[in-house]
Amino acid sequence: MKRAKLIIAASESNADILYATRFRAPDAFVLLEADGRKTLLLSDLEIDRGRRDAKVDEVLSYSALEKEIQGKKKIRPSIAQVVARFLKSRRITRVEVPADFPHLIATNLQKEGIKTVPASSTLWPERVIKTPDEIKALTAANRIAEAGLARAEEILKASEIRKDHKLLWGGKVLTSEILRTEMEIAVIRAGGEARGDTIVACGDAACDPHERGHGPLLAHQLIILDIFPRAAGSGYYGDITRTVLRGRASDAQLRIWETCLAAQKFALKAIRPGVAGIEIHNGIKTYFAEQGYPTEVRDGRWHGFFHGTGHGLGLEIHEEPRFAAATFQPGQVFTVEPGIYWPGIGGVRHEDVVVVTETGCKLLTKYPKPFEIA
């Protein structure tokens, strides 16, 4: 019996089918991989582009197969009927499908005599180890992210500090929304995609790690800039965070910023093949507690370091392997992003992207870590 994988998804939103085909399309299409040979079923709308661009062995017309089954009937056949006919023509009656495979299609395939078996993990587990070409794509995606950060730094440097500590830029009060838009325009110009979710969070708002930020940006307050664009060409992600301040920092702000940076340096030095990510994560939490920033709930709000040290990065912004669950291997790509969140002082996060090497790790990020922007 042939070993067959089946996926029906849109590659703009499904990383597995994009990884397997390198073909980007907004609507769902069919991919069969049987005995290592990949076949696409595409509509007439996409078939010429698919034959030109998809990295597969064969591209067939879904539309033609659909018409063949329909014949003179008024009702079009279902996706399951079309796919089942195709699979049976290849003498395939059992397919491995992703865990999120559409339930209705799976049920209807069963009715057509095709057994679907959910995969225990991704259909392409090799995604966790990046190829040299993937590392190049991730490096390029991080250059795009850096273009956004450079624009933010440029605008903050050009801004004026009003007496009420609000920042003025271009004759208007500079807000999180304005700076986020400018960063994402820079991303688009650099070849990336922007979705409006770049984080520009100021002061205590940044103590919620995924707070996007809103309203006026203030001088002498910590500002977290977290940008994670997708490269328009390759579909790979960049992900970088910097914490800056327009004006002068207090001793408390400087100390928390430097403590977080020391933790990141520790992590970057510790990452190497065979090391468990959880050991690094726990070491950072212990260090923060020793420096006076324990992870705990105070007055109903989390303080300290209450998220992961990093995550896998590739065709998804968060993908396997998980940092804390990983035992590092060469070729894995991770973000490294310890953070300290302390209401009354603000939030700090330093984030860079690394690839694990044979002897340690290599930074894919080049952007410096500015702090006080005077």
C-alpha positions as CSV (number, residue, x, y, z in Angstrom):
1,M,0.0,0.0,0.0
2,K,1.3,3.4,-0.9
3,R,2.1,5.8,2.0
4,A,0.1,8.9,1.2
5,K,-0.4,12.3,2.8
6,L,-3.3,14.5,1.9
7,I,-3.9,18.1,2.7
8,I,-6.6,20.5,1.5
9,A,-5.8,24.1,2.5
10,A,-4.9,27.6,1.4
11,S,-1.1,28.1,1.4
12,E,-1.6,31.8,2.4
13,S,-2.7,30.5,5.8
14,N,-1.4,27.0,6.1
15,A,2.3,26.6,6.6
16,D,2.5,22.9,5.9
17,I,1.1,23.1,2.4
18,L,3.2,26.2,1.7
19,Y,6.3,24.3,2.9
20,A,5.5,21.3,0.7
21,T,4.7,23.2,-2.5
22,R,6.3,26.7,-2.2
23,F,3.1,27.8,-4.0
24,R,1.2,30.7,-2.5
25,A,-2.6,30.8,-3.2
26,P,-5.4,32.4,-1.2
27,D,-7.9,29.6,-1.8
28,A,-7.7,26.0,-0.7
29,F,-6.2,23.5,-3.1
30,V,-5.4,19.8,-2.9
31,L,-1.9,18.3,-2.4
32,L,-1.3,14.5,-2.4
33,E,2.2,13.2,-1.5
34,A,2.4,9.5,-2.3
35,D,5.7,7.6,-2.0
36,G,7.5,10.9,-2.0
37,R,5.9,12.1,-5.2
38,K,3.8,15.4,-4.9
39,T,0.7,16.0,-7.0
40,L,-1.4,19.2,-6.9
41,L,-5.0,19.5,-8.0
42,L,-5.6,23.1,-8.9
43,S,-8.6,25.0,-10.3
44,D,-8.3,26.5,-13.8
45,L,-7.8,29.9,-12.2
46,E,-4.5,28.8,-10.6
47,I,-3.3,25.9,-12.8
48,D,-1.0,27.8,-15.1
49,R,0.7,29.7,-12.3
50,G,0.9,26.4,-10.3
51,R,2.6,24.6,-13.2
52,R,5.1,27.5,-13.4
53,D,5.8,28.1,-9.7
54,A,4.9,25.1,-7.5
55,K,7.8,22.9,-6.4
56,V,6.0,19.6,-7.1
57,D,6.2,16.7,-9.5
58,E,2.8,17.0,-11.1
59,V,0.0,19.6,-11.4
60,L,-3.5,18.4,-12.5
61,S,-6.7,20.2,-13.2
62,Y,-9.2,20.0,-10.4
63,S,-11.8,21.7,-12.6
64,A,-11.5,19.0,-15.3
65,L,-11.9,16.2,-12.8
66,E,-14.9,18.0,-11.3
67,K,-16.6,18.3,-14.8
68,E,-15.9,14.7,-15.6
69,I,-17.7,13.5,-12.4
70,Q,-20.6,16.0,-12.9
71,G,-21.3,15.0,-16.4
72,K,-24.8,16.1,-17.3
73,K,-25.9,16.4,-13.7
74,K,-27.0,19.8,-12.4
75,I,-25.4,19.4,-9.0
76,R,-21.6,19.8,-8.8
77,P,-19.7,17.1,-7.0
78,S,-18.4,17.8,-3.5
79,I,-14.7,18.2,-2.8
80,A,-14.7,14.8,-1.1
81,Q,-16.2,13.2,-4.2
82,V,-13.6,14.8,-6.5
83,V,-10.7,13.9,-4.2
84,A,-11.9,10.4,-3.7
85,R,-12.2,9.8,-7.4
86,F,-8.6,11.0,-7.8
87,L,-7.2,8.9,-5.0
88,K,-8.9,5.8,-6.2
89,S,-7.4,6.4,-9.7
90,R,-4.1,6.2,-7.9
91,R,-5.1,3.1,-6.0
92,I,-5.0,4.9,-2.7
93,T,-7.7,4.2,-0.1
94,R,-5.9,5.4,3.1
95,V,-4.4,8.9,3.6
96,E,-2.7,10.6,6.5
97,V,-4.1,14.0,7.1
98,P,-3.2,17.0,9.4
99,A,-4.9,17.2,12.8
100,D,-6.9,20.2,11.6
101,F,-8.2,18.6,8.5
102,P,-11.8,19.7,7.8
103,H,-14.1,17.3,9.6
104,L,-16.9,17.4,7.0
105,I,-14.5,16.5,4.2
106,A,-13.0,13.7,6.2
107,T,-16.4,12.3,7.0
108,N,-17.4,12.5,3.3
109,L,-14.2,10.9,2.2
110,Q,-14.9,8.0,4.6
111,K,-18.3,7.6,2.9
112,E,-16.5,7.4,-0.5
113,G,-14.3,4.6,0.8
114,I,-11.2,6.7,1.7
115,K,-9.9,6.2,5.3
116,T,-8.4,9.4,6.8
117,V,-5.8,9.0,9.6
118,P,-4.9,12.2,11.6
119,A,-1.2,12.8,12.0
120,S,0.1,13.0,15.5
121,S,2.1,16.1,14.5
122,T,2.9,18.1,11.4
123,L,2.8,16.1,8.1
124,W,6.3,17.4,7.5
125,P,8.3,17.1,10.8
126,E,11.5,18.0,8.9
127,R,10.3,21.6,9.1
128,V,11.9,21.9,12.5
129,I,15.4,21.8,11.0
130,K,15.9,24.6,8.6
131,T,17.8,24.2,5.3
132,P,20.4,26.7,4.2
133,D,17.9,28.2,1.8
134,E,15.4,28.6,4.6
135,I,18.0,30.3,6.8
136,K,18.7,32.7,4.0
137,A,15.0,33.4,3.8
138,L,14.7,34.0,7.5
139,T,17.7,36.3,7.5
140,A,16.1,38.3,4.7
141,A,12.8,38.5,6.7
142,N,14.7,39.8,9.7
143,R,16.3,42.5,7.5
144,I,12.7,43.6,6.6
145,A,11.8,43.7,10.3
146,E,14.9,45.9,10.9
147,A,13.7,48.4,8.3
148,G,10.6,48.9,10.5
149,L,12.7,49.4,13.6
150,A,15.0,51.8,11.8
151,R,11.9,53.9,10.8
152,A,10.7,53.9,14.4
153,E,14.1,55.0,15.7
154,E,14.2,57.8,13.1
155,I,10.8,59.1,14.0
156,L,11.4,59.0,17.7
157,K,14.7,60.8,17.3
158,A,13.0,63.5,15.2
159,S,10.2,64.0,17.7
160,E,9.9,66.9,20.1
161,I,9.2,66.6,23.8
162,R,6.3,68.8,25.0
163,K,5.9,70.1,28.5
164,D,3.3,67.5,29.2
165,H,5.8,64.9,28.1
166,K,3.8,63.9,25.0
167,L,5.9,63.5,21.8
168,L,5.3,65.8,18.8
169,W,6.1,64.7,15.3
170,G,5.1,66.3,12.0
171,G,3.1,68.8,13.9
172,K,0.9,66.2,15.6
173,V,1.0,64.2,18.8
174,L,2.9,61.0,18.1
175,T,0.8,58.0,19.0
176,S,1.3,54.3,19.1
177,E,-1.0,54.1,16.1
178,I,1.0,56.6,14.0
179,L,4.4,55.0,14.8
180,R,3.0,51.5,14.1
181,T,1.7,52.6,10.7
182,E,5.0,54.2,9.8
183,M,6.9,51.1,10.8
184,E,4.7,48.9,8.7
185,I,4.9,51.2,5.7
186,A,8.7,50.8,6.0
187,V,8.2,47.0,6.1
188,I,6.1,47.0,2.9
189,R,8.7,49.1,1.1
190,A,11.4,46.6,2.2
191,G,9.5,43.7,0.7
192,G,7.3,42.6,3.7
193,E,3.7,42.2,4.5
194,A,2.0,44.2,7.3
195,R,-1.1,43.4,9.2
196,G,-1.4,46.2,11.7
197,D,-0.3,44.1,14.7
198,T,3.2,45.5,15.3
199,I,3.5,46.3,19.0
200,V,4.3,49.9,20.0
201,A,3.5,49.9,23.7
202,C,4.5,52.6,26.2
203,G,4.8,52.7,29.9
204,D,2.7,50.4,32.0
205,A,0.7,49.4,28.9
206,A,3.8,47.4,27.9
207,C,3.5,45.3,31.0
208,D,0.9,43.2,29.0
209,P,3.4,41.5,26.6
210,H,0.9,41.4,23.7
211,E,-0.6,44.8,24.2
212,R,-0.3,46.5,20.7
213,G,-0.3,50.0,22.3
214,H,-2.6,52.9,21.8
215,G,-2.7,56.6,22.4
216,P,0.1,59.2,22.8
217,L,3.7,58.1,23.3
218,L,5.4,59.7,26.3
219,A,8.9,60.9,26.8
220,H,11.0,59.3,29.6
221,Q,8.9,56.1,29.4
222,L,9.9,52.7,28.2
223,I,8.5,51.8,24.8
224,I,8.4,48.2,23.5
225,L,8.7,47.9,19.7
226,D,8.0,44.3,18.6
227,I,7.8,43.8,14.9
228,F,7.2,40.4,13.2
229,P,6.6,40.9,9.4
230,R,6.2,38.2,6.8
231,A,8.4,38.4,3.7
232,A,6.1,38.9,0.7
233,G,8.2,36.6,-1.5
234,S,9.1,33.7,0.6
235,G,6.4,33.7,3.3
236,Y,9.0,33.4,6.1
237,Y,8.8,35.6,9.2
238,G,11.2,38.0,10.9
239,D,10.7,38.8,14.6
240,I,12.6,41.4,16.5
241,T,11.9,43.4,19.7
242,R,13.7,46.4,21.0
243,T,12.9,48.5,24.1
244,V,13.7,52.2,23.8
245,L,13.0,55.5,25.6
246,R,12.8,59.0,24.1
247,G,14.5,61.3,26.6
248,R,16.2,60.4,29.8
249,A,15.9,57.2,31.7
250,S,15.5,56.9,35.5
251,D,17.9,54.6,37.4
252,A,15.1,52.1,37.8
253,Q,14.4,52.0,34.1
254,L,18.1,51.6,33.2
255,R,18.5,48.8,35.7
256,I,15.5,46.8,34.5
257,W,16.7,47.3,30.8
258,E,20.2,46.2,31.6
259,T,19.0,43.2,33.7
260,C,16.9,42.0,30.8
261,L,19.8,42.4,28.4
262,A,22.1,40.4,30.7
263,A,19.6,37.6,30.7
264,Q,19.4,37.5,26.9
265,K,23.2,37.4,26.7
266,F,23.2,34.5,29.1
267,A,20.7,32.6,26.9
268,L,22.6,33.3,23.7
269,K,25.8,32.0,25.2
270,A,24.0,28.9,26.6
271,I,22.3,27.8,23.4
272,R,24.1,24.9,21.8
273,P,23.3,21.3,20.7
274,G,22.2,19.0,23.4
275,V,21.1,21.8,25.9
276,A,17.5,21.7,27.1
277,G,15.6,25.0,26.5
278,I,13.8,24.6,29.9
279,E,17.2,24.9,31.7
280,I,17.9,28.2,30.1
281,H,14.3,29.4,30.8
282,N,14.5,28.5,34.4
283,G,17.9,30.0,34.7
284,I,16.6,33.3,33.5
285,K,13.7,33.3,35.9
286,T,16.0,32.6,38.8
287,Y,18.4,35.4,37.7
288,F,15.5,37.9,37.5
289,A,14.3,36.9,41.0
290,E,17.9,37.3,42.4
291,Q,18.0,40.8,40.8
292,G,14.7,41.8,42.6
293,Y,12.2,40.9,39.8
294,P,10.5,37.7,40.9
295,T,7.7,36.3,38.8
296,E,4.5,36.6,40.9
297,V,1.1,38.2,41.1
298,R,1.0,41.5,43.0
299,D,-2.3,43.4,43.5
300,G,-4.0,41.1,41.0
301,R,-1.4,41.7,38.2
302,W,1.5,39.6,37.0
303,H,5.0,41.0,37.6
304,G,8.3,39.6,36.4
305,F,8.8,37.1,33.5
306,F,5.7,35.2,32.6
307,H,6.1,34.1,29.0
308,G,8.4,31.8,27.2
309,T,12.0,32.6,26.5
310,G,11.5,32.1,22.8
311,H,9.7,30.1,20.1
312,G,10.4,28.4,16.8
313,L,10.2,30.7,13.8
314,G,9.8,29.9,10.1
315,L,6.7,29.9,7.9
316,E,4.7,30.5,11.1
317,I,5.4,33.2,13.6
318,H,5.1,30.6,16.4
319,E,6.0,27.1,15.2
320,E,7.7,23.9,16.5
321,P,9.9,23.3,18.2
322,R,8.9,25.1,21.4
323,F,11.9,26.7,23.1
324,A,11.2,25.3,26.6
325,A,10.4,21.8,25.3
326,A,13.4,21.7,22.9
327,T,16.7,19.9,23.2
328,F,18.6,22.1,20.8
329,Q,19.8,20.7,17.5
330,P,21.8,22.3,14.6
331,G,19.5,24.0,12.1
332,Q,16.7,24.9,14.5
333,V,15.7,28.5,14.5
334,F,14.4,30.3,17.6
335,T,13.6,33.7,18.9
336,V,15.3,34.5,22.2
337,E,13.2,37.1,24.0
338,P,13.4,37.3,27.8
339,G,11.3,40.1,29.3
340,I,10.6,41.9,32.6
341,Y,7.2,43.5,33.2
342,W,7.0,45.7,36.3
343,P,4.1,48.1,36.6
344,G,5.3,51.4,37.9
345,I,8.5,51.1,35.8
346,G,7.3,49.6,32.6
347,G,8.0,46.6,30.4
348,V,11.3,45.5,28.8
349,R,11.9,42.8,26.2
350,H,14.9,42.1,24.1
351,E,14.3,39.7,21.1
352,D,16.6,38.4,18.5
353,V,16.6,35.4,16.1
354,V,19.2,32.7,16.2
355,V,20.0,29.5,14.3
356,V,21.5,26.7,16.3
357,T,25.0,25.7,15.0
358,E,27.3,22.7,15.7
359,T,29.0,24.7,18.5
360,G,26.5,27.2,19.7
361,C,24.2,29.6,17.9
362,K,24.4,32.3,15.3
363,L,22.4,35.6,15.3
364,L,20.3,36.2,12.3
365,T,19.5,39.7,13.6
366,K,21.9,42.5,13.2
367,Y,20.0,45.5,14.5
368,P,21.7,47.3,17.5
369,K,20.0,47.8,20.8
370,P,19.5,51.5,21.3
371,F,18.0,52.6,24.6
372,E,17.9,56.4,25.3
373,I,17.0,58.2,22.1
374,A,18.0,61.8,22.8
